[in-house]
C-alpha cells in the first residue's frame, strides 16, 4: 500500500489524527486525545508524536488549525489558551518532528469545508465546537479566510461567544438551538449561499428544523478534507518541509 497522508485536526477540545488515502478515505481508526489547556506549541508537538506512533506509513501531512494561518505561520490561536502561538512556524516544526515530510497547514474550518462542499456555486461551511469556524467556497475554490467567529453578532457578543461550547453549557440546548437558528438567518442574509454545511462536535446537538439548503456534515470531515489540501490544483498553500 502506498504511504498515505497524515491528517491532523487540532481543536480547542480535542486533537484528532488519522492516515487517509488520496481520496480522503481513512486507512485506520482515528486517534483522539483531549486538548491540553493551555496548549503551547511544544506541548502540541509532543502530543502529536505520541498519537501517531502506532499509525501506518505516510509521506505527507495535512493540518487543520483553529486560528488564522499564513504561509505555515500561526497568527492567532484563540482557543488554545496561550499567546505563545503568535508568529510560531508550525508547518516547519511539524515537518521537523516527522522526518522532514512536507506539510500543508490550513485553518481547520477550511480543511473541513473541503470535504463537505460539492464544488458548485457559493458554499459556506461552519463548525460548531469550542468556538465557531467558517469557510467560504465559490465553485469549489476556497475564498480568503475570514475570522467571522470574532465579529460581533448579538449585543457585542461575537459568534464565538454566542455559539461556542461555553455558551452551550451555560444556557442549555434549547436556548443554544435558538441562537444557532438566529445565526443561520444572519449568514443567509450575508452570503446567500447555495449550500451551507454544519460540522463540529456540537452539530450533533442541533434540534431545530434546518433550511433546505443546510446540511449537517460528518464530524470526520475535518480529517478527510486533508486529502483535498493536496489534491486541489491551484490551491495556494505551499508544501513546507525542512528537508534538503
C-alpha positions, 0 to 999 in steps of 0.5 A: 500500500502506498504511504498515505497522508497524515491528517491532523485536526487540532481543536480547542477540545480535542486533537484528532489524527488519522492516515487517509488515502488520496481520496480522503478515505481513512486507512485506520481508526482515528486517534483522539486525545483531549486538548491540553489547556493551555496548549503551547506549541511544544506541548502540541508537538509532543502530543502529536508524536505520541498519537501517531506512533502506532499509525501506518506509513505516510509521506505527507501531512495535512493540518487543520488549525483553529486560528488564522494561518499564513504561509505555515505561520500561526497568527492567532490561536484563540482557543488554545489558551496561550499567546505563545502561538503568535508568529510560531512556524508550525508547518516547519516544526511539524515537518521537523518532528516527522522526518522532514515530510512536507506539510500543508497547514490550513485553518481547520474550518477550511480543511473541513469545508473541503470535504463537505462542499460539492464544488458548485456555486457559493458554499459556506461551511461552519463548525460548531465546537469550542468556538465557531469556524467558517469557510467560504467556497465559490465553485469549489475554490476556497475564498480568503479566510475570514475570522467571522467567529470574532465579529460581533453578532448579538449585543457585542457578543461575537459568534464565538461567544454566542455559539461556542461550547461555553455558551452551550453549557451555560444556557442549555440546548434549547436556548443554544438551538435558538441562537444557532437558528438566529445565526443561520438567518444572519449568514443567509442574509450575508452570503446567500449561499447555495449550500451551507454545511454544519460540522463540529462536535456540537452539530450533533446537538442541533434540534431545530428544523434546518433550511433546505439548503443546510446540511449537517456534515460528518464530524470526520470531515475535518480529517478527510478534507486533508486529502483535498489540501493536496489534491486541489490544483491551484490551491495556494498553500505551499508544501513546507518541509525542512528537508534538503 
